[in-house]
Amino acid sequence: MDNYLHVEEAYIDAFAAFADESNIDVVQVRDIDQGVGLREGDVLRVSEARDVVRQMLREQVVCKLEEPANRFALHVGFDLYMYVGSELPCVGAVERAQASGLYIESDHPSPQVTTQ
């Protein structure tokens, strides 16, 4: 459990790092399938969205988080696959994610996220 929580936190920190490097302050809930307390179109500050990402990783919430102008998007797939799309390369966020032990696979598009 400790290992899982460490990896989960690394994913959440990676989301925040990619959003920060993409100059994104807010994300919008889109294509929600499941999630108590969330509605289609809800706009969340990145700091608020951290908890939603945690719930997505735990498969308690199924949705996409996208910047309203479609410059950034996040989707969580099965088995802790997290897909991030940004108009910017986010080199620093990639390096931080790798340093935290996450495996980064570039050019592997999500089947759900429209911004790649």
HUHUUR-V100983 format. One record per residue. N is the residue number from 1. SS is DSSP state (hx for helix, st for strand, lp for the rest). PSI is psi as a letter, one per 30 degrees, with the letter a starting at -180 (999 if undefined). OMEGA is omega in degrees with one decimal (999 if undefined). Layout:
N	SS	PSI	OMEGA
N	SS	PSI	OMEGA
This chain:
1	lp	e	179.1
2	hx	e	178.9
3	hx	e	178.8
4	hx	e	-178.2
5	hx	e	176.8
6	hx	e	179.4
7	hx	e	178.8
8	hx	e	179.6
9	hx	e	176.7
10	hx	e	176.9
11	hx	e	-179.0
12	hx	e	176.7
13	hx	e	178.0
14	hx	e	175.7
15	hx	e	-178.2
16	hx	e	179.6
17	hx	e	177.4
18	hx	e	178.3
19	hx	e	-179.4
20	hx	e	-178.8
21	hx	f	176.4
22	lp	g	-178.5
23	lp	h	-178.8
24	lp	k	177.5
25	lp	f	-177.0
26	st	l	172.6
27	st	l	-178.8
28	st	k	176.7
29	st	k	179.8
30	st	l	176.9
31	st	h	-178.2
32	st	k	177.8
33	st	e	-173.4
34	st	k	176.2
35	lp	j	179.5
36	lp	k	177.2
37	lp	f	178.0
38	lp	k	176.7
39	lp	l	174.5
40	lp	k	176.8
41	lp	f	176.9
42	lp	k	176.7
43	st	k	-176.3
44	st	k	169.5
45	st	l	-179.0
46	hx	e	179.1
47	hx	e	177.0
48	hx	e	-176.4
49	hx	f	178.1
50	hx	e	-179.7
51	hx	e	176.9
52	hx	e	177.4
53	hx	e	177.1
54	hx	e	179.7
55	hx	e	176.9
56	hx	e	179.0
57	hx	e	179.3
58	lp	g	-179.8
59	lp	g	174.3
60	lp	f	177.6
61	lp	k	175.7
62	st	j	179.2
63	st	l	170.3
64	st	k	171.2
65	st	j	-177.9
66	st	k	172.9
67	lp	k	-173.7
68	lp	e	179.7
69	lp	g	177.9
70	lp	h	176.8
71	lp	f	-176.3
72	st	k	178.9
73	st	l	177.0
74	st	k	176.7
75	st	k	175.5
76	st	k	177.7
77	lp	a	179.7
78	hx	l	174.9
79	hx	h	176.9
80	hx	h	170.4
81	lp	k	178.6
82	st	k	-179.4
83	st	k	178.5
84	st	k	175.3
85	st	k	179.6
86	st	l	174.4
87	lp	f	-178.6
88	lp	l	-176.6
89	lp	f	175.3
90	lp	h	-177.4
91	hx	e	179.8
92	hx	e	179.1
93	hx	e	176.7
94	hx	e	-179.8
95	hx	e	179.0
96	hx	e	179.2
97	hx	e	178.5
98	hx	e	179.4
99	hx	f	179.1
100	lp	f	178.1
101	lp	g	178.4
102	lp	k	176.6
103	lp	k	-178.4
104	lp	k	176.9
105	lp	j	-179.3
106	lp	l	178.1
107	lp	h	175.2
108	lp	i	-172.4
109	lp	k	175.1
110	lp	k	174.2
111	lp	f	-174.8
112	lp	e	-172.1
113	lp	k	-176.5
114	lp	f	179.9
115	lp	j	-179.4
116	lp	999	999
